[in-house]
Amino acid sequence: MSDIAIDENAVEEHFIRATGPGGQNVNKVATSVQLRYAIDRARGLDRGSRRRLKLLAGKRVNREGVLVITAHRLRSQERNRDDARARLLDLLQRAAVPPRPRFATRPTRSSREDRLKSKHARSKVKRLRQARPKSEDE
C-alpha cells in the first residue's frame, strides 16, 4: 500500500479564490485548489484499480474520466494543495485493494427457526389487531 504514488503526468492543479474563512485575504489570494487527475492517462493503475477508483470517486469523476478534487477548507494555498493530494492518495490506496470474493452460504437451522418464530409472532399481533364484527346480542 505504501508504494502507491501519484502520477504527476496525470495531475493538473488550478488555484481559485475560495469562500469561507480567511478575512480580507479570501478576496485577494487564490487559496482554493482544484486538483484534476486524469484516471485513464495515469500510469501505474491496472484496469481493476481504475474501475474501482471511478466507483469510489462517484460524482467527482466527469464524463472525460477526470477526477476533480476541490480543497478549500484551509487558509493557505499550500495546505489546501497538500490536503487535495492527500485525499487523492487516499482514494488511490483504497482503489488498489481488490474486494474480497464473496462465497455463498446457507442459513443455519437456528436462524431459519428464529425467522419463522418472528414471522409467527408478527402474524399473531396483526390477527389480534383485526376488528371483530360485533354480534347483535352485544
FENFEN-V994413 format. One record per residue. RES is the residue in one letter. BURIAL is 1 if it has 16 or more other C-alpha atoms within 10 Angstrom, else 0. Layout:
[[RES & BURIAL] [RES & BURIAL]]
This chain:
[[M & 0] [S & 0] [D & 0] [I & 0] [A & 0] [I & 1] [D & 0] [E & 0] [N & 0] [A & 0] [V & 1] [E & 0] [E & 0] [H & 0] [F & 1] [I & 0] [R & 0] [A & 1] [T & 0] [G & 0] [P & 0] [G & 0] [G & 0] [Q & 0] [N & 0] [V & 1] [N & 0] [K & 0] [V & 1] [A & 1] [T & 1] [S & 1] [V & 1] [Q & 1] [L & 1] [R & 1] [Y & 1] [A & 1] [I & 1] [D & 0] [R & 0] [A & 1] [R & 0] [G & 0] [L & 1] [D & 0] [R & 0] [G & 0] [S & 1] [R & 1] [R & 0] [R & 1] [L & 1] [K & 1] [L & 0] [L & 0] [A & 1] [G & 0] [K & 0] [R & 1] [V & 1] [N & 0] [R & 0] [E & 0] [G & 0] [V & 1] [L & 1] [V & 1] [I & 1] [T & 1] [A & 1] [H & 1] [R & 1] [L & 1] [R & 1] [S & 1] [Q & 1] [E & 0] [R & 1] [N & 1] [R & 1] [D & 0] [D & 1] [A & 1] [R & 1] [A & 0] [R & 0] [L & 1] [L & 0] [D & 0] [L & 1] [L & 1] [Q & 1] [R & 1] [A & 1] [A & 1] [V & 0] [P & 0] [P & 0] [R & 0] [P & 0] [R & 0] [F & 0] [A & 0] [T & 0] [R & 0] [P & 0] [T & 0] [R & 0] [S & 0] [S & 0] [R & 0] [E & 0] [D & 0] [R & 0] [L & 0] [K & 0] [S & 0] [K & 0] [H & 0] [A & 0] [R & 0] [S & 0] [K & 0] [V & 0] [K & 0] [R & 0] [L & 0] [R & 0] [Q & 0] [A & 0] [R & 0] [P & 0] [K & 0] [S & 0] [E & 0] [D & 0] [E & 0]]
